[in-house]
Amino acid sequence: MRITAIKQQVKDHSRYSIFIDDVFSFGISETALIESGITKGQEISEDQIAEFKDSAAVDDAYNKTLGLIARRLRSEWEIRDYLKRKHYDIENINLIIARLYKRNWLNDEAFARMWVENRRLLRSASARRISQELKAKHVSDTIIQKVLEEDSTEDNTILTTLVERKRKQTRYQDDQKLLAYLIRQGYNYQDVKQAIEN
């Protein structure tokens, strides 16, 4: 068997189609193509084809994972969960995770720090609520504690601002509705009661 053509794909110029004996065999990214050393005219065995196909599948999963991370940082558990749902085996998942760590695309501490900043800024979430959300994403307790300790925002300051903002909305003129909403956001009952009274 022989590699008879390597063609750049029309829809995705960063990927190439590999033809063996004039028949399409598999697609591969430009980076993986360079790393593989595949060349036109190269004689190739069935075992080598299987290896290249497996490598191409891992490369494709890696690139899809990068697309996911480009939209928003993810925790390691989120990436593992995504790859499991795509039916990749554990060996290939571990390869992809290691590659992401090596290139600094995966870091639970950086993810948790970004999550805290985002939730404080956009949602006015309490430290308790943020902690629950990070635990749901399987971030370690050590990292959660560290990033929350680094966060200089005071829950009571956010709570006061949140009460003032919500009071402008008609539905939160009722103290009980406002109280229920704020407790759902993870704030302590006594703190909420005090903020509403103030």
N, C-alpha and C positions, 0 to 999 in steps of 0.2 A: 504494500500500500504506500501511496505517496501523496504528499500535500501538493495539490495542483494549483491552488489559488488562495490568496489572503486578500479579502476585499473589505474596504471600509463600508460600514453599514450606512444606509441612506437616512434613516430616521435618527440615528444616534452616531455622530461622527467620532465619538470617543470609543466606539466598539468596532470589532472586526469579525467578519465571518470567515471561518476556516473550512476549506473544501478539500476532501480527500477523495482521490480518483474521480474528480469532477462532480462530486456530490457534497452538498452542505453537510457538515458534521457537527459543528458547535460554534457559538459566539464567545468572544473574549474581549476584555477591555484592552485599551492601548498599553497601559502599564503592565498588565499581566502578560500581554503578547511579548513585550520587550524582555521581561523577566524570564519567560519560558524559553526564549531562544528559538522559537518555531520559525522556520524559513520555507519559502516556496521551493519545491523540488526535493524536500527532505523525505527520506524513506522513514516510515513509521510503523511500529508494530501495534497490534490490538491492545496490548498492555499499556503502551505509551498513550494511545488514544483515550483509554479509560482514565489514566492519570490526568491527562490534559482536560478532559471533560469534568472530572471531579474538581480540579483546580479552578476551572472556569466557573463552575457552580458556586464555589466559595467566594470567588472574586465578585461574581454578580451579587451575591448576598451582602458582601462587604460594601459594595457601592450603593445598594438599596438602603443599607443601614446608615451610611453617611448622609443620604438624602433625608432620612428620618431625623438625624441629629442636626442637620442644617436648619430644619424648621424650629427645633427646640432642643436644648440639652436634655439628655435622658440619663436615668440611673442605670447601673449595670443590670439590675433585675428587669427593667423595662425592655432593654435590648435583648436579653436572654428570652424573655417572654415573647417578644416579636418574632425572633428566629425560630422558636419552638412552634409557634402558630403557623409558620411558613414550612414546617416539617423538615427542618435541617437537623441532622443527627448531632449528638452532643460533642463529638470530636470536632466537627466543623464549626460548631458554635464556639467552642473554646478557642479555636484558631482565630476566629473573627474577633472575639473579645480581646485576646492577647494583642492582636494587631491594632485594635482601637486604643488600647492602653499605651502601646509602644509609641503611637503617633499623637498621643495626648488628646484624643477625641472622646475619651471616656474617663471620668473622674467623679466619683460620687460626692466628694467634698465640694468641688466646684459646682456641681449640679445643685447640691443642697443650698449653697450660698446664693446662687442665682434664684432658687425657689423662694428663699426667705425675702430677698430684695423685691422680687416680683409680687409676692403676696402682701407684703407690707405696703408697697406703693399703690398697687392696683385694686386690692381687695380689702385693705385695712383689716387683715386677718390677725387674730390673736396668736401668741406664741404657742398656746396649747393646740389650736387648730392647725397651725403650720406643722407642728410636731406630728400630729395624727396623719396629715397628708404625706409627710416624708416617710413615716412608718409604713403607710400603705404602698409606697414605692420601694420598700425593703431597704431603705438607707439605714445603716447601723446606728444604734443609740449613741455611740461615741461621737460620730460625725454630727448627728442632730444636736446633741448637747453643745458641741464645740461651736457650730455656726450660730446657734441661738445665743450663746454667751458673747459672741463677737458682735451680734446685732445690738446697736445702741438704742434702738427704738423702745420706748416704754409703752406697755399695753394701755396704761391709764391715759396717756396723752392721745393715743390713737382712738381710744374709746370715747373720750370727750369730743374729739373732732367728728367722729362717726355719728354720735348722738346729735350734734348740731346739724350735720348734713342730712341725716334721716328725718329730723323734725320738719324740714322744709317740704317733705313729701306728705301728701294728705293722709295716706294710709297709716303713717307712723305718728299721727297726732295722739293716737290711743297708746297709753303707757304699756299696756299688756302686750300689744302687738310688737311694739318696739323692744320690750324686754325679751320676748320669745325670739325675735330675730337675732338680737345680740348674743343670746345664749347659744343659738345655733352656730354662731360664728366662733364659738369656743371661749367666750369671755365668762369670767367668774360671776355667779349670781349676785353676790354682795357688791362687787365692783360696778356691775351694770346698774343695780338699784341706786347706788350712790351717784353715779354719773347722770342718771335720769332725774334724780331729785335735785341735783346741782344745776 
